[in-house]
Amino acid sequence: MRVLVACEFSGVVREAFRKRGHDAWSCDLTAAADNSPFHLQESIIHILAKLPTSVGWDLMIAHPPCTNLAVSGARWWATRPLEQELAAGVFLSLANADIPRIAVENPIVAMSRLYRKPDQIIQPWQFGHGETKATCLWLKNLPALRPTNIVSGREPRIHHESPGIKNGLTRQQRRSITFQGLADAMAEQWGVA
């Protein structure tokens, strides 16, 4: 199966699919953190415009930027209407892409109002990580993810991530990396041809 992981620089989801034998690729405007040759450093919008579905992708898992959509930043929306409109446009381009199966992942965002409610809201603690981070999934022709390893010790570490550069990554980059347990669940449950 050909899998496109949109807006992912870390390679966590890409590699979870590749380990299961899929032809998985990540793409982002940023270079791959793992220097993988299976990463396209390009705009997802350009990638989608290039390839027709007949020779394109079977599955896309998209992580569009949430900076101007997340409800945690709602106090800024009135001062950034254009930025929010552009972010919503990218989100909708991904959700409506001509790919047979799609999952769009974001935190609690304005898209619940601007588009539709998510199909599922998951937490890292459902997939082996003792942390909280409500994650919405908008699904097209995919089942809801089944929890794989419910754990205790639920801390909001991601929410309290400190600013600045750590290990060469910005706060925004660190917060955007998919938890390994979640990536593995996606590959295992959605990677069925």
Order of alpha helices (4+ residues) and beta strands (2+ residues): beta-alpha-beta-beta-alpha-beta-alpha-beta-alpha-beta-beta-alpha-alpha
